[in-house]
Each structure stands twice: as C-alpha cells, then as structure tokens.
Amino acid sequence: MLNSASAANKLLAYSRLNPPGLIDRAFLAYNGGRLREAAKLLTDKMLPGDGFIGLSVTGALTPAGLGKSCLIPLMKAGFVDWIVSTGANLYHDLHYGLDMKLYSGSPFLDDVALHRDGVIRIYDILFDYNVLLDTDAFVREVISGREFQRPMGTDEFHFLLGKYVCARGKKLKLKDCSVLATAYQCAIPIFTSSPGDSSLGMNVAAMALRDSKLLFDVNRDVNQSAAIVYEAKSTGHKSSVFILGGGSPKNFILQTEPQIQEIMGLQEKGHDYFLQCTDARPDTGGLSGATPAEAVSWGKVDPDTLPDCVVAYADATIALPLLTAYCLSRVKPRKLKRLYDRRPPRCVAESSPLALFENRHREQNQDQPQPGQAREPHWVAAADLNLSSRHRSPDRRRRRICRQAADACRDGPRSARRRCG
Ligand SMILES: NC(=O)c1ccc[n+]([C@@H]2O[C@H](COP(=O)([O-])OP(=O)(O)OC[C@H]3O[C@@H](n4cnc5c(N)ncnc54)[C@H](O)[C@@H]3O)[C@@H](O)[C@H]2O)c1
C-alpha cells in the first residue's frame, strides 16, 4: 500500500478529473474516457500547427445525415484536409445534394412488405426505390460528359462530380447539403479505396459497356495520397488519421506510410496521430479492429507518438457529433489547405506534392534502377532486399525476437517476463 504522498507523486503525470464542459466533465472512464481523450487529441494535438488531417469514412454515415450535420462543418472549418471514403457514403451523399427525401423509420419493419412497396431500408432509415434510380440517372448523365471521358484518379472523379452536385444544389437553392459539393468548393481531395464497390462504381461500369472512356486510375490514387502525407511530413507538419469505422478506407489512409517507407524507400517514421471510433475488435486479426500499436509494427504510426493515439469503441453516429461539437466550440476555423488545387492535372507539375514525393524518391535511390528501366526496380525485387547487408542483420534480430515471443507465449507469462525482460 502506498502512502498518500508517494501516491500523489506517482499520479502527477495524469490530469485531474474535474474540468468543465460535458465531455470533459462527464466522459471520464471506459469508452467515455476514450472519447474524451479523442476530443482532446483532436483539439490539442491534431488540429494545432496546421497539421494535416486525413479522415476515413465507413459505415452508413451520410445516409444518417452525418454529412450535413458533422462532416460538412468540419470540412468548412478547415479541420479535414483530405478524405478516404467508401463509395457508398459518397453515393448516398448525392441524395441530400439533389434534395431527395430520406425518412426516419424503424429497424423493426416488415422487409418483405417494404420490398413489395418499393421502400429501401438502411437500419432505421427509409427511402423510395426511385431515390436510387434518380440518383443513378444523375450520375450517368454527369459522367457521360466530355470531361469524364478518360482515366482519372478517384479524387479527380469526385471533384468533377462534386462540381455538378454543387451546380444542381445552387439551382435547388440548397446550402451545405453535400459532402461532395463541399469538397469541390473547399478543394478537399476525396479518394475511395474500392471504386467498383458502390452504386457509383456500378454506374461507371455500366457506362463502360456503352462507349464511356472513364476508368479509375488506382495507382495514381495510391501515389497521390502518399504524396499528401509526404508533403505534410517533409514540410514540418504533423500527419494525423481520423478513422470512422474501419474497412478498406482505414487501410488506404494508413498505407500511405508504408508506401513512402517500404515501397518507395524514403526515410519516414509513420503518421503522428491515430484516432479511431469503431465497433471492430482487435482480437479477430482484422484490419478494422487493428490497434495503433499494431500499426506501429508496420511503420504506419510513429512509435514516439503512440501513447497519444486513441481508439474509442463507440458507434460513430454517437461519437462524431460529439467530437464535431467539441472541436468547433474550442478551435478557431483553420485556413483551408485546398490540397486538390495543388494536384497536378495530367502531368507532374514541379511544385506539386506528388512531384516532391517522386523527386525525393529519385534522389534517395539514385544508385537504384528507376521505374521504367530495363531491370526490375529494387523496391519490388524481394530477393535484392534479402541480399542487402542493410537488411541482413536486423533480419536475424527480428527472427530472434519472434522466436522469443513465440517461446514466451508457449511457456506462459512468467517465462515471457524472464525471456523478454
Ligand atoms: N449502394 C451502395 O453504393 C452501397 C451501400 C452500402 C454499402 N456499400 C459498400 O459496401 C461496403 C461496406 O460498407 P460499410 O462502410 O458499411 O463497411 P462495413 O460495414 O464493413 O464497415 C466498416 C467498418 O466500420 C465499422 N462500422 C460500421 N458502422 C459503424 C458505426 N456506426 N460506428 C462504428 N463503427 C462502424 C464496422 O464494424 C467495420 O469494422 C463498402 O465498400 C460500401 O461502399 C455500397
């Protein structure tokens, strides 16, 4: 038992549990505590110093109105610099951007009757099947235009689509109703990690059966997103990921760091801050539930800032409005970075983040064959990596650590302590 003086000394590193405000005052422990830490991480570490914030969006958030209530205010306040979203969230965002009607219903309805009556249900949200057909018709009309007749990154596709949603919104006298339109206005790049996996991709695929030349350039997306993170880090900014849900957008936003380090061979340490609101558990081995600590082992997160990272096991439809209100009430709007405006259009412009990224890669790998040269570039030749002396000795050390960890697990916790210190 500690005496009270030494106990007090041990606790000096922790803040006292009685600050003002709902989240600060009432969200004290367990996942409430994690949500408070998430709010503080946003306001105290991620937003200051003009840090770059990438947001990944999964789950049915825009159908639930969270685009209008939370994502758009965050984007307009300059609190979100780039986005990776499921296609579904962007597709359903169009209903709001085109002033279609979605209704608040119940999760306990007769789905056979709903199907018979042409009513679509997303848990407790209801809408007419014609909402889908009308949205599809809008998408097909827009993408049949000339500027869509070529391969492009998904950020470019969403930017162009956003331009048309924005124009339609003006005609309909709508204000701040669509994430896509807001991203267009604020020049916020939005990527989607699986462009074929939503009604947006389905419409693009259908048009390809006619004479559409629109194709998604996913390689460009991978490099462009990594270039944004590289620009943040090489200009002395923090790079943060704010993950809602999990899924493939979570990996896409995080893999920017291994793309820089493992694939392009550039010196980097990982994202500075990781904040996730999810229901996914870590013990299944799935990416959705993987912790920031696991991400450190991949180089996705900087080990030095790991103690600041937060996972709040909370429904994003509850967490996001709370976090949005907390940030907007405490942090002044930031100047929009307008990262999309600095995207090189077709060729690589000298000052673009992508150019910086590519040039630095060339400088640091001058002795290595470059992409397009006869020999396979070193970063895809696994055999070369294994032969390099730079990699050999750490390999031996890593194998020893893995063996020790495996032995420790087999022999139980006491042995683990003895072997691994
Ligand atoms: N009409 C369409 O275009 C359409 C509609 C729905 C889904 N889809 C596609 O289906 C796929 C699945 O989409 P998804 O985003 O629902 O993926 P998902 O259901 O796999 O969710 C991704 C992760 O987020 C977590 N999550 C989901 N909702 C959450 C919430 N409210 N709070 C906290 N965590 C939450 C999940 O547990 C999971 O770990 C996507 O690729 C999407 O594009 C398309």
The ligand as a Gaussian input file, in Angstrom:
#p B3LYP/6-31G(d) Opt

LIG

0 1
 N      -25.449000       1.491000     -52.509000
 C      -24.167000       1.477000     -52.298000
 O      -23.426000       2.068000     -53.028000
 C      -23.658000       0.752000     -51.084000
 C      -24.420000       0.704000     -49.940000
 C      -23.884000       0.133000     -48.785000
 C      -22.614000      -0.413000     -48.821000
 N      -21.887000      -0.367000     -49.945000
 C      -20.491000      -0.864000     -49.954000
 O      -20.384000      -1.938000     -49.049000
 C      -19.129000      -1.882000     -48.376000
 C      -19.375000      -1.931000     -46.901000
 O      -19.582000      -0.625000     -46.412000
 P      -19.515000      -0.223000     -44.895000
 O      -18.870000       1.089000     -44.771000
 O      -20.875000      -0.317000     -44.331000
 O      -18.498000      -1.314000     -44.349000
 P      -18.582000      -2.199000     -43.084000
 O      -19.968000      -2.453000     -42.657000
 O      -17.669000      -3.340000     -43.348000
 O      -17.943000      -1.236000     -42.003000
 C      -16.571000      -0.984000     -41.972000
 C      -16.073000      -0.991000     -40.555000
 O      -16.638000       0.089000     -39.850000
 C      -17.317000      -0.361000     -38.704000
 N      -18.525000       0.436000     -38.541000
 C      -19.582000       0.469000     -39.387000
 N      -20.507000       1.302000     -38.919000
 C      -20.024000       1.821000     -37.754000
 C      -20.531000       2.749000     -36.800000
 N      -21.732000       3.324000     -36.927000
 N      -19.759000       3.028000     -35.728000
 C      -18.550000       2.476000     -35.575000
 N      -18.026000       1.595000     -36.434000
 C      -18.754000       1.260000     -37.514000
 C      -17.623000      -1.820000     -38.978000
 O      -17.741000      -2.550000     -37.811000
 C      -16.425000      -2.242000     -39.786000
 O      -15.354000      -2.557000     -38.956000
 C      -18.434000      -0.611000     -48.790000
 O      -17.375000      -0.878000     -49.631000
 C      -19.535000       0.189000     -49.453000
 O      -19.056000       1.036000     -50.468000
 C      -22.384000       0.188000     -51.086000

